[in-house]
Amino acid sequence: MGIALWIVSGVAAFGCARIVPFLRTPGWLAELSAGSITALLLGWVATALDFGGWNEPDWRAALFAFAGAFAVIGLVRLTMSGNSGGAS
């Protein structure tokens, strides 16, 4: 049950990120996969930190996975946009 919560957190981060149009790329599959994989990895980290687990859903693990996935989706957008961010 906990692992399903991590995946749902990653997909929810993807859904929230798609609402924000800033640097949105047409490659939504990269954002979805990066968010889901990051949420799974951070769910395992949350288990190692002893909040949540494979079978026990915990809101702290879900929030940890959501925040990390949201940050990684932002990094994916920055790297895929081709925008250097500097003055032109």
N, C-alpha and C positions, 0 to 999 in steps of 0.2 A: 504494500500500500504506500509506503514511503517513496519508493522509486517512481511510482506513478505521479506522486505529488511533485517530485523534482521535474519530471518531463512536462507536466502541466505548467509549472512555473516558467520553464524555458519557452514554451509556446505562448504563454501569456505575455512574457517580455517581448517576444517577437510581435505579437498583436499590438501591444502598446507602442512599440517602436515604429510600426507601419503607419500609425496615426500621425506621427510627427513627420512633416514633409522635408525637413532640413537634410540635405545630402542624401535623400532617398534614391537608391539605385534600382534599376529594373531587375537586378539579380536578387530576387527575394529568397531564392533557394539557399544562397550562401548565408544570408542572415538567419534563416530558420535552422540550418544545420549547425552553424556556430553557436546559436543560442541554446539549442537542445543539448549539444555535446558539452558545452560549458556548464549547463545546469546539472547534467549527470555527474560531471567531475566535481563540482562544488557540493553536490549531495553526498558524494563519498567523503569529501573533506569534512562536511558537517557530521557525518557518522563518526569519523575519527575524532572529532572534537566533542563527541558524546551528546549531541542534540539531534534527535531524529534517529533514523535507521532505515534498513531495508523494509521492514514490516510495520514500523510505527511512524505514522505521519506526525510531523512537528511543524508548527508555524515558523519557528526560527530557521529550520532547514529550508523551508519553502521561500522565506524572505531572502535568505542567503543565496539560494540558487537564482531567484528572480533578479536580484541586484547585480550579481555577477554576469548573468546572461545579458542583461540590459547594457551593461558596460561593454561587454565584448561585441555586441551588435553595433554599438557606437564606434568601436575601433574598426570593425569591418567596413562600416560606412566611410570612415575617414580614409582607409587604405584603398577602397575601391573607387572613390570619387575622383581621384586624380588631382584634387585640390591641394596645393602645397600649403595654403594658409598664409602665405607671405604676401606682402604688398606687391602689386604689379605695376 
